[in-house]
Amino acid sequence: MKQAFIGALLYDPDCGFCEKSASFTQKYLNLAAEVKPAYPDELVAYRVDRARFESAIPYE
């Protein structure tokens, strides 16, 4: 049974490591969040600072 959506894990789709990490997280960690790619112009909608996005995988 899938858990209710409680957040989002955003990753840079242009980063191979980020994409693999997000895929692993979604497949094996049963994270109660939506795992999705995010682009710099979408970060404002998620209230994520661009500098943070460039150095981490934000989980909000």
Rosetta silent file (secondary structure, phi, psi, omega in degrees, C-alpha in Angstrom):
SEQUENCE: MKQAFIGALLYDPDCGFCEKSASFTQKYLNLAAEVKPAYPDELVAYRVDRARFESAIPYE
SCORE:     score description
SCORE:     0.000 S_00000001
   1 L     0.000  132.421 -178.956    0.000    0.000    0.000 S_00000001
   2 L   -81.256  141.020  178.918    1.351    3.387   -0.974 S_00000001
   3 L   -76.276  158.689  177.813    1.678    6.089    1.669 S_00000001
   4 L   -66.937  147.138  178.159   -0.110    9.421    1.339 S_00000001
   5 L   -65.620  123.914  178.633    1.790   12.206   -0.400 S_00000001
   6 L  -126.824   -2.203 -179.346    3.487   14.372    2.200 S_00000001
   7 L  -177.302 -168.951  179.570    6.264   16.101    0.302 S_00000001
   8 E  -141.119  138.001  172.152    8.501   16.171   -2.726 S_00000001
   9 E  -107.158  116.671 -175.982   12.065   15.112   -3.396 S_00000001
  10 E  -101.960  140.399  177.119   13.408   17.228   -6.235 S_00000001
  11 E  -137.700  157.939  179.292   16.412   16.300   -8.345 S_00000001
  12 L   -82.115  112.623 -177.496   18.382   17.792  -11.215 S_00000001
  13 L   -69.950  -11.291  178.089   17.488   15.734  -14.306 S_00000001
  14 L   -90.542   -2.427 -178.492   20.728   16.837  -15.996 S_00000001
  15 L  -107.392  113.911 -178.489   22.820   15.217  -13.234 S_00000001
  16 H   -59.910  -42.649  178.868   23.344   11.474  -13.684 S_00000001
  17 H   -63.200  -43.140  179.551   24.208   10.930  -10.026 S_00000001
  18 H   -61.971  -43.771 -178.903   21.129   12.883   -8.916 S_00000001
  19 H   -64.624  -43.574  178.418   18.880   10.911  -11.245 S_00000001
  20 H   -64.890  -41.240  179.570   20.269    7.545  -10.073 S_00000001
  21 H   -64.220  -42.974  178.892   19.990    8.589   -6.415 S_00000001
  22 H   -64.589  -41.183  179.031   16.400    9.723   -6.866 S_00000001
  23 H   -64.202  -44.264  177.748   15.531    6.494   -8.667 S_00000001
  24 H   -60.674  -45.764 -179.602   17.129    4.403   -5.909 S_00000001
  25 H   -58.922  -46.092 -178.667   15.313    6.396   -3.236 S_00000001
  26 H   -66.127  -38.947 -175.027   11.972    5.944   -4.952 S_00000001
  27 H   -78.537  -40.396 -169.914   12.467    2.238   -5.587 S_00000001
  28 H  -110.887  -18.577 -173.505   14.029    1.035   -2.335 S_00000001
  29 L  -100.882   -2.065  177.996   13.341    3.498    0.477 S_00000001
  30 L    49.679   45.817 -179.130    9.538    3.678    0.333 S_00000001
  31 L   -70.229  131.927  179.247    9.684    7.446    0.725 S_00000001
  32 L   -84.672   62.451 -178.779    6.304    9.052    1.360 S_00000001
  33 L  -156.476  160.765  174.799    6.960   11.759   -1.195 S_00000001
  34 E   -84.792  126.107  177.693    6.766   12.450   -4.876 S_00000001
  35 E   -99.868  118.721 -174.449   10.193   12.045   -6.531 S_00000001
  36 E  -149.820  150.844  176.641   10.396   14.347   -9.511 S_00000001
  37 E   -71.368  148.811  176.955   12.820   16.277  -11.681 S_00000001
  38 L  -135.749  143.546  179.449   12.961   20.011  -11.182 S_00000001
  39 L  -111.309  152.879 -175.840   14.407   22.708  -13.364 S_00000001
  40 H   -49.643  -37.419 -178.656   15.832   26.014  -12.119 S_00000001
  41 H   -72.926  -13.193  178.024   12.855   28.015  -13.379 S_00000001
  42 H   -93.642   -9.472 -173.305   10.472   25.787  -11.343 S_00000001
  43 H   -61.885  -32.777  179.758   12.299   26.182   -8.027 S_00000001
  44 H   -60.105  -39.983 -179.513   10.303   29.235   -6.969 S_00000001
  45 H   -62.853  -29.889  179.541    7.110   27.178   -7.011 S_00000001
  46 H   -95.347    0.890 -177.545    8.720   24.742   -4.559 S_00000001
  47 L    56.026   43.289  178.730   10.275   27.526   -2.449 S_00000001
  48 L  -111.142  129.736  177.901   13.753   26.058   -2.957 S_00000001
  49 L   -69.824  136.206 -177.821   16.801   28.302   -3.103 S_00000001
  50 H   -58.376  -40.090  179.323   18.806   27.836   -6.313 S_00000001
  51 H   -62.301  -40.296  177.954   22.104   27.528   -4.378 S_00000001
  52 H   -65.032  -41.899 -179.609   20.612   24.755   -2.262 S_00000001
  53 H   -63.429  -33.676 -178.867   19.339   22.969   -5.362 S_00000001
  54 H   -74.560  -15.944 -176.511   22.805   23.120   -6.938 S_00000001
  55 H  -122.162   -0.200 -177.319   24.432   21.405   -3.955 S_00000001
  56 L  -154.764  167.207  172.512   21.776   19.050   -2.573 S_00000001
  57 L  -100.432  100.995 -176.678   18.663   17.044   -3.379 S_00000001
  58 L   -65.207  138.472  173.883   15.942   19.049   -1.616 S_00000001
  59 E  -125.936  112.008 -176.399   13.245   17.189    0.238 S_00000001
  60 L  -113.585    0.000    0.000   10.360   19.444    1.219 S_00000001
